[in-house]
Amino acid sequence: MRKYETMFIVKPDVEEEKRNELIEKFKGIIETDGEIEEVNEWGTKKLAYEIDKLKEGYYVLINFKANTDLPKELERNFKITDGIIRYIVINLEEK
């Protein structure tokens, strides 16, 4: 298993209950084939630049261990999920 880090930004106008459901959804995807080490909810922060006329977003950072095929599945789910502004998955292993 390799170490990964993912950060995703949820639209600021998403209700708290729906936002928590999104976070649980992605945690569930990770836990199907990996293990979560840490979840950090940074809260609502100002974006570095406007995205779709939005100036703020709710940031979530998850550190996890998983097999090499999980990041692609995670990214696929980020793409098709409403409410996600941006996302990134990073391999923390040194090459």
N, C-alpha and C positions, 0 to 999 in steps of 0.2 A: 504494500500500500504506500502511496505517496502522499505528501502533505500538500494541501491546497488552501487557498484563501479566496473567498468570493465576497464581493461587495455589490449590493444592488440598492437602487434609489427608487422609493415608492413615491408616487404623486402626493403632494401635500394635502390635497382635498379628499383623499380616501379616508373614510371613517375608521376610527380606531379598531373596531371589531373586524372590519374587512382587512385592515392592515395586518392584524394579528393572524388572521386566517392565511394570508399570503406568506407570512414568515413561517408559520407551521407547515404550509404546503412545501416550501423549499427545504425546510429541515427534514421533512418526511422523505423527500426525494433523496437527500444525502444519506439518511439512515437506512435506506433500502439496500445500499451496496457499500456503505462506508460508516465512519463514526465521526460525530461532531466533537471537536475539542473545546470550542468556545463560540458563544454568540454575543456580539456587542451591538446593541441598538444605540446609535449615536443620536437619534432623534432628528428633529427638523433643523436643517442647516441651509444656509444660503449656497446656491450653486455657483460654480466658478463663472459660468456663462448661462444665458437663457437657453432653455430647451423647450420647444413647443410653447413659447410665451410664459413659461414657468420660471420663477426666480428662486424657489425653494424646493427642497425634497427631503424625504425621511430616509436617512441612511441606515443600512444594516450590514454588518460585517460578520462573516462566519468563517472560522478556521476549522478545517476538517481533514481527515485521512480517507482516501478512497482509491479504487482501482482506476486505471487510466481512461476507461470509457465513461465514467460518471460525469466529468466536466462537460462533455459534449451533450449529454442528456440534460444536464442542468441548464446549459445555455439555450438549448432548444425550448425548454419550458419557460425561461425568461422571455424569449422572443414572442411566444404566443399568449403570455399572460397580460391582461389589461391591468393598468395601474403601475407598471414598472416603467420608469423613465430610462434608466441606464443600468448596465450590469457589467461585471468583469470577473473572470475566474483566472487565478494566477497559480502556477505551479511553484511552490516554495522550495523544491528540491534544487540543489546546486547541480550544474551540469559538469 
